[in-house]
Amino acid sequence: VEKIVLIGAGNVGYHLGRRLVERGIELRQVFSRTIEHARKLSRQTGVAFTTKLQDIDDGGSLYILAVPDAVIGEVARVLCKKKWSDTLFVHTSGATPSGVLKPYFSHYGVFYPLQTFSASREIDFSKVPICVDAPHPEDKDRLYALGAQLSEQVYRIDDRQRSVLHVAAVFVNNFTNALFEVGHDILQKEDLSFDLLRPLILETAEKVQKHSPGQMQTGPAIRGDQNTIDRHLAYLEMFPDYRRLYQTLTRHINPEIRID
Ligand SMILES: NC(=O)c1ccc[n+]([C@@H]2O[C@H](COP(=O)([O-])OP(=O)(O)OC[C@H]3O[C@@H](n4cnc5c(N)ncnc54)[C@H](OP(=O)(O)O)[C@@H]3O)[C@@H](O)[C@H]2O)c1
């Protein structure tokens, strides 16, 4: 049975900490640098907190580092000053190799929840895919078992696969969101409400829950509707950046369209 210490009470730590407790898993302590963040998660979980890495409880079996990618190594360096035997240390990043922990601990790995988390938004953790990895098979099994207690979807995903997964995730999440922002901006310039587009965004995302995206494409590019595209490009003269995006994506969808 794992005894967990959670280092980080940000977007990921906040949701992960609450899910651990909700599932009856022993969470011994939470850490956050800022007292309000540490206290908030502590209050929600009934678990002790600290704001000092030196005061981390050393009685855990598994330490989850949910801290920004750039500081995972730095946090590990502070933690490794304590005496650890078979304790397992993992980070929660999709973008950082597990090896970042290797200089500091003999048992290390990754526990990556593939979802976009914001502390201000509730999330159904049972639907969050969890990607686990560790060089020792028994550590990987432990992480898999923990993942299965939190979510319906757990995957063994190695460093290379995870970095590729992260590239794909940037496309479907960050880039589509940037395109939502383009739509928002264009409507705002015309004094139109973004509410007009919200149902369309939802339906686009819902369709690919049951079908593959390539089969669900609609719109002027896939139809080869050159006249409409010419009109759109003319309108977009006033937004040169958006025009370039439009050209790139149109060519991607249908290479036969003329875009200049
Ligand atoms: N957000 C997501 O959607 C998401 C999804 C999957 C994976 N991840 C990964 O999960 C990890 C955490 O992301 P996050 O979004 O939860 O980050 P975050 O919201 O910025 O939270 C980071 C946590 O680390 C603490 N922290 C920041 N700098 C620190 C330092 N120098 N020393 C010690 N503690 C420090 C913060 O403390 P204070 O805030 O109290 O100062 C906070 O508790 C990252 O590796 C990220 O790639 C994120």
The ligand as an ORCA input file, in Angstrom:
! r2SCAN-3c Opt
* xyz 0 1
  N      -1.345     21.894    -16.063
  C      -1.527     20.879    -16.852
  O      -2.493     20.850    -17.588
  C      -0.574     19.706    -16.853
  C      -1.024     18.481    -17.392
  C      -0.202     17.353    -17.321
  C       1.069     17.471    -16.776
  N       1.510     18.680    -16.289
  C       2.848     18.725    -15.668
  O       2.704     18.741    -14.262
  C       3.733     19.532    -13.668
  C       3.123     20.631    -12.851
  O       2.338     21.470    -13.671
  P       1.266     22.467    -13.041
  O       0.490     23.015    -14.190
  O       0.564     21.812    -11.928
  O       2.231     23.604    -12.464
  P       1.825     24.823    -11.492
  O       0.355     25.011    -11.485
  O       2.704     25.963    -11.878
  O       2.229     24.290    -10.029
  C       3.547     24.063     -9.727
  C       3.743     23.690     -8.262
  O       5.163     23.690     -8.046
  C       5.506     24.682     -7.079
  N       6.748     25.322     -7.502
  C       6.934     26.212     -8.520
  N       8.233     26.557     -8.596
  C       8.891     25.884     -7.620
  C      10.247     25.848     -7.185
  N      11.193     26.545     -7.798
  N      10.543     25.069     -6.131
  C       9.597     24.325     -5.508
  N       8.292     24.331     -5.874
  C       7.950     25.101     -6.915
  C       4.333     25.629     -7.065
  O       4.303     26.280     -5.809
  P       3.462     27.639     -5.582
  O       2.466     27.767     -6.688
  O       2.814     27.400     -4.256
  O       4.464     28.739     -5.581
  C       3.166     24.681     -7.261
  O       2.873     23.980     -6.082
  C       4.595     20.021    -14.841
  O       5.649     19.098    -15.022
  C       3.651     19.953    -16.017
  O       4.331     19.760    -17.253
  C       0.701     19.782    -16.307
*
